[in-house]
Amino acid sequence: MTYRAEAPDQIIVERLGAIDALYHRRSGTTHLVAAPVPQILEALGEGATDVAGLLARLAARFDLDTPDDEAKAALEQRLAELIDLGLVRGER
């Protein structure tokens, strides 16, 4: 599966310290999110990618160890939640 963030002009971000308020224009909904959601959306802003590519972007950005299967499963779960919110699109 390839993941793509919602178009940048569809999300207004307001940083509120440890959380961000994301206003999704298309749905008219505001989402309050915390790490790692903003970081995932930012990494997806570089272009569509699969889970392995996204993990590589996040690992490089945050100097993380090589992600394992547990990290992959956790990221897939978070991406599924973001798809449900309309903030990310998944394409087969």
C-alpha positions in Angstrom: 0.0 0.0 0.0 1.2 3.5 -0.8 0.3 6.3 1.5 -0.2 10.0 0.7 -1.0 12.9 3.0 -4.0 15.1 2.3 -3.2 18.1 0.1 -1.5 20.8 2.2 -4.1 23.4 1.3 -6.8 21.2 2.9 -5.3 21.2 6.4 -4.7 24.2 8.6 -2.2 23.5 11.4 -2.2 25.4 14.7 0.6 24.4 17.0 -0.5 24.3 20.7 2.6 23.2 22.5 2.6 19.4 22.9 -0.5 19.0 20.6 -1.5 20.4 17.3 -5.0 21.4 16.1 -5.6 20.3 12.5 -8.5 21.8 10.8 -9.5 19.6 7.8 -11.2 21.9 5.3 -12.8 19.1 3.3 -14.6 17.6 6.3 -14.9 20.7 8.4 -13.5 18.8 11.3 -10.8 19.9 13.7 -8.5 17.1 15.1 -6.3 17.5 18.1 -3.2 15.3 17.6 0.0 14.6 19.4 3.3 13.0 18.4 3.8 11.0 16.2 0.9 12.3 14.0 2.4 15.7 13.0 5.7 14.0 12.2 4.0 11.3 10.1 2.1 13.9 8.2 5.2 16.0 7.7 7.2 13.0 6.4 4.3 12.1 4.0 4.4 15.7 2.8 7.6 14.7 1.0 5.5 12.5 -1.3 3.7 9.2 -1.4 5.5 6.2 0.0 4.9 2.8 1.5 5.4 1.9 5.1 9.0 0.9 4.7 9.8 4.3 3.0 7.9 6.2 5.6 9.8 4.4 8.4 13.1 5.2 6.6 12.1 8.9 6.5 11.1 9.0 10.1 14.2 7.0 11.2 16.5 9.4 9.3 14.8 12.5 10.6 14.8 11.4 14.2 18.0 9.4 14.2 16.2 6.2 15.2 17.5 2.7 15.2 16.5 0.4 12.3 12.7 -0.1 12.7 11.5 -3.6 13.5 8.3 -5.5 12.8 6.7 -4.0 15.9 7.4 -0.5 14.7 6.1 -1.3 11.2 2.8 -2.7 12.7 2.4 0.4 15.0 2.9 2.7 12.0 0.4 0.7 9.9 -2.1 1.0 12.7 -1.6 4.8 13.0 -1.8 5.2 9.2 -5.2 3.3 9.3 -6.4 5.8 11.9 -5.3 8.7 9.8 -7.1 7.3 6.7 -10.3 7.0 8.8 -9.9 10.7 9.7 -9.3 11.7 6.1 -5.9 13.1 6.7 -4.1 10.4 4.8 -5.0 8.4 1.7 -4.0 4.8 1.1 -3.7 3.4 -2.4 -3.1 -0.2 -3.5 
